[in-house]
């Protein structure tokens, strides 16, 4: 048993199948499968149940997954603590943010870190908020800039701002006039999967208002949702900054949702028990500095917290 096998094993269960895990690890599926088989031979018991939909863990596999996750996190912690003793050595920090946020503030954060924190090697990861939260709990990223991060003891989170979602459609006679929430739900909607924070916020509001949320096109990709809207096949409910450029160019229309508004909270979050980075204050400062751009883009749709 070695660390590579443990890392591969954890990744397979996190992904749910060999193909996705191989893509994430950037290894051939055959090589990944061989390492898993060697691991099973080493411990002398079957760890995975393979089926048409992917893989699940056996009872022994579940135990190994739990222990391996702790081991991998501990090794990463030791690596950071040892590196920190080097004083002025380069410090690697992994920051996750959402696909909609990345083009708006990602470059600003990257440039600010490069200019102000020359001893930081910043790696930026892009994923939906609920996926970023999973990455954070597994230790795959150090910080996340994500929406509606759950309040859990093992996570430290700081609210940065709130913003209202908008109904996105082709330009029409409404000229970006506000639309009532119930009327927005009457449209043919393209929305993210149920675990996504946008979908969760809309579903929660629908339940509170006693109206039905009908999603015709369920897609994970923001660009795919915008493509469906551009073709006239659907409307979508999205954060404004995800479509700001298309709205400016007259390609799409964004209507504020009212009665009631659908509002989310943006958080900066990290694992509560991890060691602190030497440049942590500088990184959080760079993130906060980038929020000015968000407020400029969102205008009245943004709210201080």
VEXRO-212886 format. One record per residue (C-alpha): x negated, y, z negated. Coordinates in steps of 0.05 Angstrom, whole numbers, plus 5000, padded with zeros to 4 digits. Example, Ala and Ser with C-alpha at 12.3 -4.5 7.8 and 13.67 -1.06 7.14 Angstrom:
2
475449104844472749794857
This chain:
305
500050005000497350685019499751405019501051415094505650815088509351145029510151795068512751425129517551015086520451625052521151985120524851395150530051395095530652155096531952135171536551535169533351185229526651025259527351465321528552115283523151945232518051815288519752485320518952855254512352515239509852595310507951855315510051295362516150905338512250245346506650505301511750735250515250065250508649705242506850115180513549965149512849225162505849235131508649575070514149055064508948495070504648825017510248864965513048194987520348424993524848725045525549475036530149675093536649415123536549545197543149625234545949945297546950625263539950655235537050415169538950395096535050175035535449514998535649564921528149474922527550004976531550494935526950394876520750484919523751104951524851424883517851264859514451444925517852124926515052274857508152034877507952454940510153084903504952964849499452884900501453534933501453874865494553614849491953844917494454554903491654574832484854334855484854834913486855394865480255274827476655504890478856224874478556554942479955944985485655985035492355805005497455445048504755635037510755335074516855775083523355525111528755965142534855885186535055895262539356525262534656885213528156675245528057125306530457725265525657705206520857125220515957545261516158105210514557635153508957305193505657965212506258245141503157625110497457645160495958375147496858395072495057675051488957455091487856865046494756565059495956065115503456135125507255575159514555735178519855195185526555295219532854905200540055005178540955235105543354555079537654195113532654695084535354555015533953805026526853975050525854394986528153844939523653344974517653814970516953885045517154645039515055124983520255674992526655735031530456345055537356045060544756155048549055924990543455524957546655074903545655274831541554684804536754634744530854414787531455014834529855744820533756204866534256964874540057284911537757784963543958025000550957825023553557885093560357795126561457305182564357515249568757205303564557135366567957125435567157375506568158125512575558295517580758825503579658805428573159215432570358905368576459095326577258705261581158055264585157745207582257095180588556695197588456955268581156765276582856055258587956025314582356065365578955455397572955415351565855155359562955075290557054725255557654055220561254025152554954075110552954745140553955365097557755745152562555165159563155095083564655835074570055825127573055175101573155445029576756075052581655675093583355225033584455834989588956165041592855525054591255515129588454945170581354965198581254615266574354525297574554315370567054325383562554095326555254265341549154375298545354845345546755605342544555665415549455115435555155475400553356125436553055755502560155485491562556185476558956465537562555955581569256165554570355465525570955695453570056235401565556155340564856435270557556625259553157125222552657765263545057755269545657085306548957445364546558165356542358165419547957875462552858385433547958955449547358705520554858655529554857895537558757725475563558075427563258035351569458215311569158305235573757815198578458125147584257935102579957655073572657725095568357095097562057255058555656875044549756994998542556965021537556684971530056604965529055944929523555474905522654874861522855084788517454614762512154694815505555064801505455794820501556034881496156564873499456974928506656834908508257554890505357784957509657294996516057474960514358204972513658065047520357725048523758295012520458795059523458425118530558515090530559235114531158965185537158535165540759135134539359535196542058995242548158815199550259525181556959515143557058765145551358735094552258825019547258924963547258424906
